[in-house]
């Protein structure tokens, strides 16, 4: 009981200690200006925060947007050439300038990680320079222009594109691991080509995968699990209006896991975005419909007595993606249904949320659920124990699901400007 009282008392003291400094941090009326407080809403995969904090030491970085004088939301989209479009949305909740403004910059596909972080630094510094110039600590702040090489300043609009917007990518990867009684080999390769303009999007790709796992038991017996697959795909998308688009796709694939020797499909699609596509880095709500005609040949006779069959299916997709200062929401749902027998269908719903509910408190979660009634390729006969354990073939099921969630609360100092990497690689993060 005494231990519980001590723990409760310490927690209360910590909370009071965090509240009191926060109250004291409010700037009294008539006081001299303090340093600019900045909050950058950006994922760790896009922004190198350690680098930015070192390069922009003339502002006070804060942990929560509620404490910031300038709040910057950075979103990215992939461009047709494999580069990145970065959109900076700047908000000033405490006044002192425009309530909000937006700037878009581009990074080519050939840019290194260092090039990209330097671009983010230059853009961010230029955007908030006007906010910081009258603040303490900005005496050394200046804007400089370094003359680049002549080739770099050529008018890109006048340069002829020898590739006519086509971009190709060849990739391959594999790994081998094992121990005394287990070995695993995985290999994957892919080739793709895309041509993206404001009016049209063309693309084609081929890929293949090979997975082999070997097990050795104590009695010397061996078991090998092998799955392989390949796929090919082509598509054409036409921009009709700022919110409407239409397209056509074709594809083929083979998979030992799904009992598919070869399947070929073709069909049109139509999509509507309730917001203009130009705003998709921050908000998008789309409704799409596609029709697929396919012919499939199976490796073994299916549960329905088929060795091959032609099918027509329709798919309806609804998706919402929002990236706002209060958090990120990504929710998707789809209905896939065979027209020859409407009782054969699949409904899937997935969602990913990361919400900043109030200062320091955030809620995140992911969920996926599927109602499955369309397993037409299931092979006839029962699966062996080894096939079940090694997941060498698809098994009959009426549903799938997966979910995760998390809650976090951070309190204490509002500042987040200090970078200290000492023994980071030895001890790891705190």
N, C-alpha and C positions, 0 to 999 in steps of 0.2 A: 504494500500500500504506500509506504514511504517513497519507494522507488518511482511509483506512478506519479506521485505528487511532484517529485523533483523533475521528472520528464515534462509534465504539463507546465511547470513553472518556467523551465528553460525555453520551451516552445513559445510561451507567451512573451517572454523577454525578447526572443528573436524577432517575433512579429512586431512588437512595439518598437524595437530598434530599427526595423525596416520602414515602419510607417513614419517615425519621427524625422529621419533624414529626408524622406520624400517630401514631407510637408515643408521642411526647411529649404528644399531646393527650389520652391516656387519663387520667382523673381518679384520682389516688392515693387509697388508702383513708384515710378520716378527714379529707380535705380539705373546705373549705367548698364549698357548692353553686355550680355555675356556671350561666350563663344557659341557659334551656331551648332545646334544639335541635329544630327542626321540619323534617319532610320532608312535602311535599304532592304526592301522586301525582294529577296532573290534567293534561288535555290543554291545550295553548296556546289552542285554540279556545274552551275553556270558562273558563279562569282567566287573568286579567290579572296575571301574576306581578310586574311592575314596580309596579303599584298596591298589591298585597298586601304586598310587601316594605317599601314606604314607610309604609303604614298600620300595619304590625305590626313596627316596628323594635325592639320589646321582646323579641323572640326571635331566636335565631341560626338562619337558614335554612341547611340543608345540602344538598349535591348528591345524597347517596345515603342511602337509608332505613336502611342498616346503621349510620350514624352518628347517627341521630335518637333522641331520647328519646320523641317522639311522632310517629307515622307516620299520616297521614290520607289515605285513599283516597276520592276524590270521583268518583262516577259519576252520569250523568244519563239521563233518559228523557223523551220527549215525552209530554205529557198530551193528553187528548182535545180540549181546548179550544185547543190550539196553544201551551200554555205548557210549562214545564219542571219536572220533579221531580228534585231534587238529593239524593243520598244521601251522607252523610258517615259513613264507617266509620273509627273511631279505634282505633289500636293502640298499646300502651305496652310495647314489648319489654323495657324496663329496669325495669319496675315503677313504683311511686310512685302507683298508682291502679288503677282497674279495668283488667283486661287488654285489654278491648275494649268499645266501646259504639257505637251507631248513632243517627243523627238524620236525619230526612227533612224537607226544606223545599220549598216550591213557589214558582214565579215565574210570574206571569200572562203571557199572550201579548202584552199591551200593554207589558210592561216593556222599557225601553231597555237598552242594553249597560251603561250606568252603574248602572241599578237592579240589574241582575243581579250586577255585581261588588261592589256594596255589600252585597247580601244574602249573598254568599259570605264577604265580610269579617266581617260581624256574626256569622254562624253559626260561622265558624272561630274567631274570637276568644272567643266564649262557650264553645265546646267545650274549649278548652285553657287558659282563664283559671285554673282550679283547679290546673293543672299548673305554671303560671308564677308564681303569686302569692307563693310562698315563695322564688323564685329572685332572684338579683341583677339589677338593672335593671328590676324590675317595680314600683318604688315609685310610679310615676305611673299604674299600671293601676287602673282603676275601672270599675264597671258603672253606666251611666246610662240613664234612661228619659225620652224626649222625648214629651210628650203629642201624639199625632197629631190631625189634624182629626176632628171628630165623625163625619163621613161615612165616614171610613176605618175607624172602630172599630165600625161597625154589625155586628150579628151576621149574618154571611154565610149561616148556615144558615137564618135566618128570611126572607132576601130571596128573593122569587120571581124565577125565571129567565124573563124574557120570551121568550128564544130557545129555551127547553126543551133546553138543552145543544147546540143546533146551532151550528156554526161554519163560516163560509164564507170562501173565499179566492179572489181574482181576481188573476192575475199575467200580466204580459206583458213580454217583453224582446226585444231585437233588436240587431244591430250591423252596421255597414257599414264595410268597410275596402278599401283598394285602393292601387294604384300605376299607373304608366303602362301596363303590359301585363296587369294583373290586377285584378279587382274581385270582391268577395264580399259577399253579402247573406244574413243569417240572421234569421229571425223566429220567435218561439215565444210562444204564449199558452195559458192554462189556467184553468179554473174548477172548484172543488171545494167540497163540503159534507160535513161529518162530524158525527156525533152519537155521543159515547162516554160510556158509563156503566160501572159495575162489571159489570153484567149483559149489556149488549149493545153492539155497535159497528156503526154504520151509516155508509155512505159512498158518494159518487158523484162522478165527475170526468169532465171532457172536456178535451181538449187538441189542439193542432194545431201543426205545424212546417213551415217553408218554407225551403229552402236553395238558393241560386243562386250559381254561380261562373262568371265569364266570363274567358276567356283570349284574348289577342291575340298572334299570332306575328309574327315579323320580316317575313314576306311580306305582312302585312296581313290574313291570314285570322283568323277569330274562331271560338271554340268555347265553347259554353255548356253547363254541367252543371246540371241541375235535379232535385231530389228533394223530395217533399212527403209528408206523412202526417198522419193524424188518428186519435184513439182516444177511446173512451168506456168507462167502467167503473163498476160498482156492486157493493157487497158488503154482506153481513150476517153478523155473527159473534155467537155466543151462548156465554157462559161457563157451562159445565156443572158443573165442579168446580174446585178450586184448580189442577188439572193437565190437565184435559180441556176442549177447546173444539170447537165445530162451526160450520160456516158455509156460505154459499151465495154464489156470485159469477156475474156476467154481464158481458159486454163485447162491444165491436165495434171494429174498426180497419180502416184502409186505409193502404197503403204502396206507393209506386212502386218503392222499393228492392227489396222482396220480391215484386213482381209480384202484389200483392193489391189488387184493386179494392174488395172489401168482405168482411169475415169477421165472423161473429157466433158467440159461444160462450156456454155456460151450464153450470153444474155445481156439485155439493156438495163439501165438504172436511171433514176431521177432523184434529185435531192433539192430540198428547200431549206435555207438557213433563215431563221426569223430575224437575225441581225445580218448586216452586210458582211461578206467574207473578209473584208479588209479589217474587221474588228476581231477576227478569230483568235488573236493572241491573248485577248482579255475576256471575251465572252462569245459563246457560240451555242445555239440551240438548233439542231438540224433534224429534219424528218426525211428519211430516204426510203425508196422502194426499188426492188430489183427482181427481175424474172430470170430464172436459170433453166436452160434445157441441157440435160446431161445424159451421157451413156456410160455405164459402168460395167466392167468385167471383173468378176470376183476370183480370188485365188482358189477358194473351195466353195462348195454349194452353201448357200445361206440358210438361215433358219426358216426362210419362207420358200425354200426350194428353188432359188434362182442361181444361175451361174453367170448371167448377164441381164441387164435391163436398161431401158430408156425411161427417164423421169423428167417431170417438169415441177419446179418448186418456185415459190415466191417468198420474198423476205422483206419484212418491214422493220426499219431501224429508227430509233429515237435516241438522240444523244444530247447532253447538256454539259458544257465545259465552261467554268467561270474561274477567272483568276482576278481577285479583287483585294483591296487592302485588308479586308476582314478575313481573308482566307481563300482556299481553293476547293472547288467542288467539281467532280467529274462523274457523271451518272450516265449509264448507257443501258438500253434495253432493246431486245430484238425478238422477232417472231419469224421462224423459218418453218414453212408448211409445204408438204407435197400435195399437188393438186389432184393426182389420181386417187388419193385416199386422204382426206383432210384430217383423219384421226392420227395421222403420222405427222408429228410436229415437234418443235423444240422452242421453248421460251427461256431466254436468258436475261438476267439482270445483274448488273455490277455497278458498284459505286465506290468512289474514293473521296474522302473529305478531310480537310485540314483547316479547322476553324479557330480563329483567335477570338474567343467569346468575350473576354474582358482582359484588362491589363495583367499580363503575366500568365494567364490561364488559356490553355489551348486543348482542343479535342481533335483527335485524328482517328480514322477508321477506314477499313476496307471490307467490302463484302461482295461475294459472288454466289449466285444461286441459279440453277438451271432445272427446268422441268423437261425430261427427255422422253420422247415418244417416237423417235425417228431412226432407230438403229437398224436400218434395213440391211446392213452389210454383215451382221453377226453370223459367224459360221455355224452350221448345224453341228450338234453334238456338244457334250460337256467339255469344258476346259480342264486340262490336267492340273495337278497341284503345282507343278513347276511353272506352268504358264500363268497361273494365278499369282504365285509368289513373285515371279520375275516380271510380271506385267508384259508378257510377250504378245498378248493379243487383247483386243477390246472385249470387255465383259458386259453383260446385260445389266442395265440399271435404269431406274426411273427418275433419278435426280443426281445432282452434284451440288456441293456447296463448299464455301470457304469464307472465313471471316476473321478479322482481327481488329483490335481497337486499342487506343492508348489515351491517357490523360496526363498532362504535365502542368506544373505550376512553378514559375520562377519568380523569386522576389529578392530584394536586396538593392544594391547599387544600380542605378539606371544606366550607368555609363558602361561602354563596351569597346573602348579604344585601345586597350593595352594588348600587345602581342608578345607572348613569351613561349618560345618553342624549346626551351632547355629540357633535355632528357625526354623529349616528346617521343622519339623513336625507341627509347629504352623502357620507359614506364607506360607509354600509351597516353590516351587522353584522360582528363579528369571527369 
